[in-house]
Amino acid sequence: MEMLTPEEGRTAVRLARSAVEKAVDGERMVPPDLPPIFLEERGVFVTIKRQGDLRGCIGLPYPVKPLGDAIVEAAASAALEDPRFPPVSHRELADIDLEVTVLTLPRALDCPPQERPGCVKVGRHGLIVSGLGRGGLLLPQVPAEYGWTSTEFLDRTCGKAGLPPGCWKRGDVAVLTFEGQIFEEKAV
C-alpha cells in the first residue's frame, strides 16, 4: 500500500478540518479536487482533541470508500456523533486539534492465541478484537501514549469491545493488526 507524502498528509488534515467546520455549522461538505491517492479506498480515523484531551474519534477501519470521502465522513462523525461526547460546538472550533490516521488493511495476527502479546508491536500496530458478537478497535498511537505493554494493549482492546480482559487468549476471538500513518494538525 502506497504511503501518503507529507504534503498529502497536510491535505488530509486540512480536509478533515474543513469537514468538521462544515458539519458543526450544519453545512454539507463537498470535497475539493484532491490528489489521486485520495481516490483510493482506505481505512481512516479522525481524532479530535481539546487541550490534549480526547474530544471525539471515529473512523472507518476497512477500505470501503475513497480516502477523501472517508476523511470527510469520519471527521463529521467524530465532531457530531461520537456517543462518548456532546457534539462539538462552533465556539470550540478554535480550541480543537485534529489528527488523521490513514490505515493499512487489517490482517489477522498469525500466531497461536497464547503467543499474541509477542506478535503485537506497541507503537506500530493498531488492534481490532472481535468475537462473541462484539468488536473493538484501538489505534496504534493509543498504547504508546499510555505506556502500555502489548498484553495491556490486548486487554484494553478487549475492554473497548466490551469483552473481558484476556479474551484474546481464546481461539474464537479474532485479533487483527493494522498500521497507521498519523498526520497531526499541530504539525501543519
C-alpha positions as CSV (number, residue, x, y, z in Angstrom):
1,M,0.0,0.0,0.0
2,E,1.4,3.4,-1.0
3,M,2.1,5.8,1.8
4,L,1.0,9.4,1.8
5,T,3.6,12.0,1.3
6,P,3.9,14.8,4.0
7,E,2.1,17.2,1.6
8,E,-0.7,14.7,1.1
9,G,-0.9,14.3,4.9
10,R,-1.3,18.1,5.3
11,T,-4.0,17.9,2.7
12,A,-5.8,15.2,4.7
13,V,-5.7,17.2,7.9
14,R,-6.9,20.4,6.1
15,L,-9.8,18.3,4.6
16,A,-10.7,17.0,8.0
17,R,-10.7,20.5,9.5
18,S,-12.9,21.8,6.7
19,A,-15.3,18.8,7.2
20,V,-15.5,19.4,10.9
21,E,-16.2,23.1,10.4
22,K,-18.9,22.5,7.8
23,A,-20.5,19.7,9.9
24,V,-20.6,21.9,13.1
25,D,-22.2,24.7,11.0
26,G,-24.8,22.3,9.6
27,E,-23.4,22.6,6.0
28,R,-22.8,19.8,3.5
29,M,-19.2,19.2,2.7
30,V,-18.2,18.9,-1.0
31,P,-14.7,17.6,-1.2
32,P,-12.4,19.8,-3.3
33,D,-10.2,18.4,-6.1
34,L,-7.7,16.1,-4.4
35,P,-4.5,14.3,-5.3
36,P,-5.1,10.8,-6.9
37,I,-4.2,8.9,-3.7
38,F,-7.4,10.3,-2.1
39,L,-9.4,8.3,-4.7
40,E,-8.0,5.0,-3.4
41,E,-10.2,3.1,-0.9
42,R,-8.5,3.3,2.5
43,G,-9.5,3.0,6.2
44,V,-9.1,6.2,8.2
45,F,-9.8,7.6,11.6
46,V,-10.2,11.3,12.6
47,T,-9.3,12.1,16.2
48,I,-10.4,15.4,17.8
49,K,-8.6,16.7,20.9
50,R,-9.2,19.7,23.0
51,Q,-6.3,20.9,25.2
52,G,-4.8,17.5,24.8
53,D,-7.9,15.6,25.9
54,L,-9.9,13.3,23.6
55,R,-13.0,15.1,22.3
56,G,-14.1,12.7,19.6
57,C,-12.7,9.8,17.5
58,I,-14.5,8.0,14.7
59,G,-13.4,6.2,11.6
60,L,-13.7,3.5,9.0
61,P,-11.3,0.7,9.8
62,Y,-11.7,-1.0,6.5
63,P,-11.2,0.4,3.0
64,V,-14.8,0.8,2.0
65,K,-14.8,4.2,0.2
66,P,-12.3,6.6,-1.3
67,L,-9.9,8.2,1.2
68,G,-11.2,11.7,0.6
69,D,-14.8,10.7,1.2
70,A,-13.8,8.6,4.2
71,I,-12.0,11.5,5.8
72,V,-15.0,13.8,5.3
73,E,-17.3,11.2,6.8
74,A,-15.1,10.3,9.8
75,A,-14.4,14.0,10.6
76,A,-18.0,15.0,10.6
77,S,-18.9,11.9,12.7
78,A,-16.1,12.5,15.2
79,A,-17.3,16.1,15.7
80,L,-21.1,15.3,15.9
81,E,-21.7,11.6,16.5
82,D,-19.2,10.2,18.9
83,P,-21.5,8.8,21.6
84,R,-19.0,9.5,24.4
85,F,-19.1,13.2,23.9
86,P,-21.6,16.0,23.2
87,P,-21.4,17.4,19.6
88,V,-18.5,19.9,19.0
89,S,-19.9,23.4,19.2
90,H,-19.0,26.3,16.9
91,R,-17.2,28.1,19.8
92,E,-14.9,25.1,20.3
93,L,-13.6,25.1,16.8
94,A,-10.6,27.4,17.6
95,D,-9.6,25.2,20.6
96,I,-9.6,21.7,19.0
97,D,-6.7,19.9,17.2
98,L,-7.2,17.2,14.6
99,E,-5.3,14.1,13.9
100,V,-5.9,11.9,10.8
101,T,-4.7,8.3,10.9
102,V,-4.7,6.6,7.5
103,L,-4.8,2.8,8.0
104,T,-3.3,-0.2,6.3
105,L,-5.5,-3.2,5.6
106,P,-6.2,-5.1,8.8
107,R,-4.7,-8.6,8.9
108,A,-5.3,-11.5,11.2
109,L,-2.5,-12.0,13.8
110,D,-0.8,-15.1,12.5
111,C,0.2,-16.9,15.7
112,P,-1.4,-19.1,18.4
113,P,-3.6,-17.1,20.8
114,Q,-1.3,-17.6,23.7
115,E,1.6,-16.0,21.7
116,R,-0.3,-12.9,20.6
117,P,1.5,-10.5,23.0
118,G,4.8,-11.3,21.4
119,C,3.4,-10.6,17.9
120,V,1.9,-7.2,18.8
121,K,4.3,-4.3,18.3
122,V,3.3,-1.4,20.6
123,G,3.6,1.9,18.8
124,R,3.4,0.2,15.4
125,H,0.3,-1.9,15.4
126,G,-3.3,-0.9,16.0
127,L,-5.7,-3.7,17.1
128,I,-9.1,-5.0,16.3
129,V,-10.5,-7.6,18.6
130,S,-13.7,-9.4,17.6
131,G,-15.6,-12.3,19.0
132,L,-18.7,-13.4,21.0
133,G,-20.8,-10.9,19.0
134,R,-18.6,-7.9,19.9
135,G,-15.8,-5.9,18.5
136,G,-13.4,-3.1,19.4
137,L,-10.5,-1.1,17.9
138,L,-7.6,0.9,19.3
139,L,-5.3,3.0,17.1
140,P,-1.5,2.4,17.1
141,Q,-0.8,5.6,19.0
142,V,-3.0,4.8,22.0
143,P,-0.8,2.2,23.8
144,A,2.3,4.4,23.2
145,E,0.5,7.4,24.7
146,Y,-0.4,5.4,27.8
147,G,2.8,3.4,28.1
148,W,1.0,0.0,27.8
149,T,2.7,-3.3,27.2
150,S,1.5,-5.5,24.4
151,T,-0.5,-7.6,26.9
152,E,-2.2,-4.4,28.4
153,F,-2.9,-3.3,24.8
154,L,-4.6,-6.6,24.0
155,D,-6.6,-6.4,27.3
156,R,-7.7,-2.8,26.7
157,T,-8.8,-3.6,23.2
158,C,-10.9,-6.4,24.6
159,G,-12.3,-3.9,27.1
160,K,-13.1,-1.5,24.2
161,A,-15.1,-4.4,22.6
162,G,-17.0,-4.9,25.8
163,L,-15.2,-8.2,26.4
164,P,-13.3,-9.3,29.5
165,P,-9.5,-8.8,29.7
166,G,-7.6,-11.9,28.5
167,C,-10.3,-12.9,26.0
168,W,-7.6,-12.5,23.3
169,K,-6.3,-15.9,24.6
170,R,-9.4,-17.6,23.2
171,G,-9.3,-19.3,19.8
172,D,-12.8,-18.0,18.9
173,V,-11.7,-14.4,19.5
174,A,-10.1,-12.8,16.4
175,V,-7.2,-10.3,16.7
176,L,-6.3,-8.3,13.7
177,T,-3.4,-5.8,13.4
178,F,-3.1,-2.8,11.2
179,E,-0.7,0.1,10.9
180,G,-1.5,3.8,10.7
181,Q,0.1,6.8,9.1
182,I,-0.6,9.7,11.5
183,F,-0.9,13.3,10.5
184,E,-1.4,16.0,13.1
185,E,-2.9,19.4,12.7
186,K,-0.3,20.9,15.1
187,A,2.4,19.9,12.6
188,V,0.6,21.5,9.6
